Each structure stands twice: as structure tokens, then as C-alpha cells.
Amino acid sequence: MDISCVSTTMRRAGLVVAIKPASLINHTSLPTFGKPPPTALFRLFSSFRRRLSTASTSLPAASIEIENIFDAEGDEIETKGKGLKMLLKGMRYAELEKWVHSHGFRPGQSMMLWKRLYGNNIWAHCSDEFEGLNKDFKEMLSRHAEFRALSLKDIIAASDGTRKILFTLEDGLVIETVVIPCSRGRTTVCVSSQVGCAMNCQFCYTGRMGLRRHLTAAEIVEQAVFARRLLTSEVGSITNVVFMGMGEPLHNIENVIRAVDIMVDEHGLHFSPRKVTVSTSGLVPQLKRFLRESNCALAVSLNATTDEVRSWIMPINRKYSMGLLLETLREELQFKRNYKVLFEYVMLAGVNDSMDDAKRLINLVQGIPCKINLISFNPHSGSLFKPTPEEKMIEFRNVLAEAGCIVFLRLSRGNDQMAACGQLGKPGEIRAPVLRVPDQFLSSERVEKLLKLKIRLATEKLLGLYSVVEMMNGR
């Protein structure tokens, strides 16, 4: 059977379908086979065809995961895929218990397995590490269960003690996770939720990658598991999780909510919900859902005080305006007791750091229970922006504090190894576009940088095309 344009990777924790761009052009018919396709595959394509047809053709790849393995379609895939192993780290406890029971073992075995995956300082990666489980259960796990969703590629240490961990995924893509030692015995792991990002924030290095695909719940959870397993002895107990790595978490809300549920489970990783923070650029419908379904903390990247500036540096503002975003927060937070949203404000020299910006910011957040993080911009190659000087950041902070705002200056961590906020990832052949700079920000220096960046991107594209032509000519 040959399906040239569709690559499928099926896992018992869910099914991921990776599609090359050409396959997204036309989904009016199923692929042609030399003989009638198996019933399961036919049903698979039928059930996803409508969803695939709406995928963006501009993305290098699209991915779809069956989040609930025990729904009607999941049951069908389970029975047809007896030779496949179940990836356990993408399952909530109730699902794990049901899966264990389906193999003839009692519920008590499920809790013992769960604690060895996530608790008791074991964080098991293979059945050999499951001490205390009976022989038959361990044999069943070795036959039917998969424990690792990620492969460790490298760990890079920054001068301040921050570690950047590079993971290779099953399809060869690479993601980055950051472990940040903080004061008072607190250590934070910053996890990624996507490979790349579709939001195209102009100050963010990850945004230049475009979106490759969503991460599965297992791939998200295992970043925290790996961090605890690898680095607890070096940096101390990992106490906090922030979804501020690669990707827009709420763009991948199904898998993010599933991952968060696993992280805060009291018998598992047992993070406090208030110590798990999910960041968003402002996807309003998903933001509403998150606030209603989760007690974890929410951070909102604001980064501007006018729609004109925010629409330039954060294109999502063109769909969900700042006014709509802030009004939604006012409405939703009425129903959340003792809950404060965290506003993140990356300070860009000459763009959003004036004292007028500070005064506008005070007015914008009125009526919203909140804290404000002022973040120094972390430079990267090809960037059009510069960080605001520290003295001016302090002056900006003082204006906010005098008005009664709870405000903090967030220090850059790991920036000497491209591990700081906005520095993760590696743009490939397909890059997000550089947007038009509003006239009032067109300084001669920024124009020069913009021209150099566009020339470099055009050169790289031409070199890539030349390589393809040479390859086609058999050179």
C-alpha cells in the first residue's frame, strides 16, 4: 500500500496524522490504493477529512490527535491496533485505570503504576524501573506500553545556572525546554506546547519558525518529567511550571488542558495549580474556556497600550482586539475567587516604553485583578528591536507602582545561550513574514535592519531553491 503524500504515526495514547503541504490542497477524495484499503484506514480518513480540509496550507505540517482514546472512534482504533504500544504519559489517571483494567489487572495496580511514572522520585522511563510491581503486570507493560515520548538531544548550561534541554520528537522535530533556578529554593521548568508558533509576534524568535505542529499531551508532560528526572539532584526540587516555551499554549488547548490535569494530579507530579502558569497572546475563545475549566494561573502577553502598536508586534490583535481581550478578562474573572491574571509586558526601546505608555497601561488594567511583569527584551539575530535600558524600566515600574499596580521587573535568565524569553527555537526554510513597520517607528537604524533582514531571507530562499534544482538535475 503506497500513500505518498500522507505520513501517519499511530500511538495508543492518540493518533497523530502529519500531512505534507501538498496533501492539504485537495481533500475531496481519499488516496488511491492498488487494492481496497482496510476498513479501519478508510474510516480514519473519512472521519478526519472535513477537519483536514480546513488546515492552513501555509504551515509546514498539520497535526491532529485523538485526545480521548476511549471515545467511540478511539475504541475502534484500539481494537484494530493490537500490535501498537500505548504511550502512557498522555493519559489522565481515570484513562490509565481503564486501560489497565482492560488488560485484566485490578485498579490498585493502576495507582502503583501512576506513582512510578510521576511520583516517589522514580519518574520511570522503562518497565525495568518498576520495582514492587508483580511479574505478570510488568510483562504486560513491556509488551503493550510505551513510556517515553521524547528523546534527549542535549543539555546546554547558561552562565547563570539556567539549563536549556533539547528534545527530539518521534518525527525528528526538535523542541526546547528551559529549567530556571530561582531564589528561595524555587525552580521553574518552562515547557513548550508546539513546535514553532503560528502567532508571528515580531519580537519573538520562535514566532519566526511558523507552526510545524502541536505537541501531544504526552510530549508536554514528559518535558516536566524529564526535567525532574535529569536535574533535581543539580538544581533542587522543581516547584513551578510555566507554559512559556515554544508555541501558543491556547492554540493547542485540548492537549494543554490534558497535560495540566496530569501535572496537578495529587498522586502524580503534584504541582500546585497556582504554580502552573499558562501564557497566551490573547486567543479570546480559548482563554474563556481555560478560565472556566482550569484553576491554574493565566498569563496574558499584552506588550502594548494601543491597538496600532499591538497589531504590529502581535498580529493576533487584528483578530481579537485589546479592548475585547481586556473586557473578556473583566467578565470572566468576576467568577474566579482570589484569582489574579498576570500581564506580561516585553519592553521594546522606543516602541512601548514611554511614560505615556505607562499611564495608558494603568487605565487599561482598571477593574482586572492582576499583576504586571515588565520583561526586558532578549535580542536575537535579525531582530528589529532593542531592549529598554534598565533605568527606564525602573522609572516605568515606579509610575505603575505609584498608581497602585502590583508590578515586578523580570530579569533575563539564560540569554547567553538563547534560553531566555522569546529566544527559543530555530527558524528553518519556512519562516513567518516580517510585518510592515508603522511609520512613526521607522527610524533610519530600523529601516537599515529591516532591509538587511529581508535581503538575508531572500538570499536564503534563493539558495534553497538552487539546491532543489541541483538535486532535481541529479548533481
Buried (B, 14 or more C-beta within 10 A) or exposed (E): EEBEEBBEEBBBBBBBBBBEBEBBEEBEEBBEEEEEBEEEBEBBBEEBEEEBEEBEEEBBBBBBBBBBBBEEBBEBBBEBBEEBBBBBBBBBBEBBBBBBEEBEBEEEBBBBBBBBBBBEEBBBBEBEEBEEBEEEBBEBBBEBBBBBBBEEEEBBBBEBBBBBBBBBBBBEBBBBBBBBBBEEEBBBBBBBBBBBBBBBBBBBBBBBBBBBBBBBBBBBBBBBBBBBBBBBEEBEEBBBBBBBBBBBBBBBBBBBBBBBBBBBBEEBBEBBEBBBBBBBBBBBEBBBBBBEEBEBBBBBBBBBBBEEBBBBBBBBBEEBBBEEBBBBBEEBBEEBEEBBBBBBBBBBEBBBBBEEBBBBBBEBBEEBBBBBBBBBBBBBEBBBBBBBEEEBBEBBBEBBEEBEBEBEBBEBBBBEBBBBBBBBBBBBEBBBEBBEBBEEBEEEEBEEBBEEBEEEBEEEEEEEEEEEEEEEEEE
